[in-house]
Amino acid sequence: SRSVCSLPDGIEDSHGGGVVDQSLVLCRHGKHPRRLFAWKGKHTGRRFLGCPLKDKFERCGFVQWMDEEWPQRAQEVILTLWDMVNKCIEKADKNLVDMMAEQAMKNEAKELKEILEAEKETWVREKEELVRDKEQLNVMCRFYVACVSALQSIVKNKLEDKKRIWIVVVCLIGVVVALLFGVVLKMK
């Protein structure tokens, strides 16, 4: 049965599609209808004549079915298939969102890795500078230890020299005292 109802989603029939110029019926715009077939819902695959305007929102809603309505069981199967398609689309959309989130995380991880590698390079340079500074400090430390050892040796030698001098002085004083004592005894 051919009837006029709301416009189903349709695409142009590749076999004999296009505007039907010799049609006796016209859409509500007064234009010759276009051959289409339904591509959504329970009417999927049914051919119809519809408003020929390209913009879906400007179409007048004219529909004249060319094929008979599908049997009830076929409509149920078609709707089940569309449910499956929609679930697949939802899953694909979710997977796409997950994939985009994963890619964003990978990009963020890559950026973080680049930042950390740059920091690592900075730390490597700083470590090399610290190693050089430590080597210089070790050289200076060895120099200062050698200087202290040399000064200790000099001080020790000077103290020993002073001890010898004091011994000589004490001996001289002893000799002088002995001489004086000898002189005093001779004078008596």
Secondary structure, 3 states (H helix, E strand, C coil): CCCCCCCCCEEECCCCCEECCCCCCCCCCCCCCEEEEECCHHHCCCEEEECCCCCCCCCCCCEEECCCCCCHHHHHHHHHHHHHHHHHHHHHHHHHHHHHHHHHHHHHHHHHHHHHHHHHHHHHHHHHHHHHHHHHHHHHHHHHHHHHHHHHHHHHHHHHHHHHHHHHHHHHHHHHHHHHHHHHHHCC
